[in-house]
Amino acid sequence: MPNIQQQKKRVRTAAKQRLENLRYQSTAKTLAKRLATAVEAGDKQRIETEHRELVRWLDRAAARGALHRNTAARRKAQAARLVSSGSR
């Protein structure tokens, strides 16, 4: 444990940031799974809704720094491929 006051504060804030980043990453994974199940079901309305929500969440996570922007772009591209294969 740190002895310096500022370092103690940094430990606290880093823990909060880590939890926040974990929330963004976890929710992105959950939304991706929901999109995959919607594609399997073939419900076009639900596919569109889930895809839009996933893209919004990935953009938000990348803007905050919870995900690297290239990672977010890659996951959005994968989702778009999944949607295009499911909408046929």
C-alpha positions in Angstrom: 0.0 0.0 0.0 1.2 3.5 -0.8 2.2 5.8 2.0 1.8 9.1 0.1 -1.6 10.7 0.2 -1.8 11.4 -3.6 -0.8 7.8 -4.4 -3.6 6.5 -2.0 -6.0 8.6 -4.0 -4.7 7.3 -7.3 -5.3 3.7 -6.1 -8.9 4.6 -5.2 -9.6 6.4 -8.5 -7.9 3.6 -10.5 -10.1 1.1 -8.9 -13.2 3.1 -9.8 -12.0 3.5 -13.4 -11.3 -0.2 -13.6 -14.8 -1.1 -12.6 -16.3 1.4 -15.0 -14.2 0.0 -17.9 -15.2 -3.5 -16.9 -18.8 -2.5 -17.1 -18.4 -1.1 -20.6 -16.5 -4.2 -21.8 -19.0 -6.6 -20.2 -22.0 -4.8 -21.6 -20.5 -4.8 -25.0 -20.0 -8.6 -24.9 -23.6 -9.0 -23.6 -25.0 -6.9 -26.4 -23.0 -8.9 -29.0 -24.4 -12.1 -27.7 -27.9 -10.7 -27.8 -27.3 -9.7 -31.4 -26.1 -13.2 -32.3 -29.2 -14.8 -30.8 -31.4 -12.3 -32.7 -29.7 -13.2 -35.9 -30.2 -16.9 -35.2 -33.9 -16.3 -34.5 -34.2 -14.3 -37.7 -36.2 -11.5 -36.2 -35.3 -8.5 -38.4 -36.8 -5.9 -36.1 -34.9 -7.2 -33.1 -31.7 -7.6 -35.2 -31.9 -3.9 -36.1 -32.5 -2.8 -32.6 -29.8 -4.9 -31.1 -27.3 -3.8 -33.7 -28.0 -0.2 -33.2 -27.6 -0.5 -29.4 -24.3 -2.5 -29.8 -22.8 0.2 -32.1 -23.8 3.0 -29.8 -22.3 1.2 -26.8 -19.1 0.4 -28.6 -18.7 4.0 -29.8 -19.3 5.2 -26.2 -16.8 2.8 -24.8 -14.2 3.8 -27.4 -14.8 7.5 -26.7 -14.3 6.9 -22.9 -11.2 4.8 -23.5 -12.6 1.6 -22.1 -12.0 0.0 -25.5 -9.3 0.9 -28.0 -10.8 2.6 -31.0 -9.5 -0.1 -33.4 -11.1 -2.8 -31.2 -14.4 -1.0 -31.3 -14.2 -0.6 -35.1 -13.4 -4.3 -35.4 -16.3 -5.4 -33.3 -18.6 -3.1 -35.2 -17.5 -4.6 -38.5 -18.0 -8.1 -37.1 -21.5 -7.1 -36.0 -22.3 -5.6 -39.4 -21.1 -8.8 -41.1 -23.3 -10.8 -38.7 -26.3 -8.6 -39.5 -25.8 -8.8 -43.2 -25.6 -12.6 -43.1 -28.7 -12.8 -40.9 -30.8 -10.4 -42.9 -30.7 -12.4 -46.1 
